[in-house]
């Protein structure tokens, strides 16, 4: 899971990013509204699974940024992460388009659970284990079951499966996968991606993941 962290406090931003990394997230950390807006206009913006947004930014109020993003049609899940605990602030944040409103300080495990929860709701899942047909994907434990049987996947295979499960039944392009699987570096080479998908199809069964030659892949129930 790849996140955009918008937090101006250096110490808190450093601690939050470190805690997210330990829990399996990758993230881009920016300290101003202007830099956050720039991040959301880059080609890599589509790979953000969630935004963690502080409200007290030095160059603009985070609430204004939140409203602007939603007005522009930005659909990525957003969690307000702030010290503002007044009722009117919480109500305003949620009414402005936040998927969750979290008061700082927050325990890292709770924050990770809240991130998983809003992403889960966004992709239409209701449980910590994502269900696609008889396929069960446990995000927190990074485990996969097919019916009654465990399926041992490499880290890269698991990440590919999650990306496909987010858009189950739809075509996920190779270009999107290549970028999403390496959000902080150069996109994955297509031949490397194809190698991992080949192994994933073999482990799950070849008809479950459809290959659209030259375009991408689709995960079917």
Beta strands, then each sheet from edge to edge (+ up, - down):
strand 1: 2-6
strand 2: 26-30
strand 3: 50-53
strand 4: 77-82
strand 5: 100-103
strand 6: 129-132
strand 7: 135-138
strand 8: 143-146
strand 9: 149-151
strand 10: 172-173
strand 11: 209-212
strand 12: 216-219
sheet 1: 2+ 1+ 3+ 4+ 5+
sheet 2: 6+ 7- 8+ 9-
sheet 3: 10+ 12- 11+
end
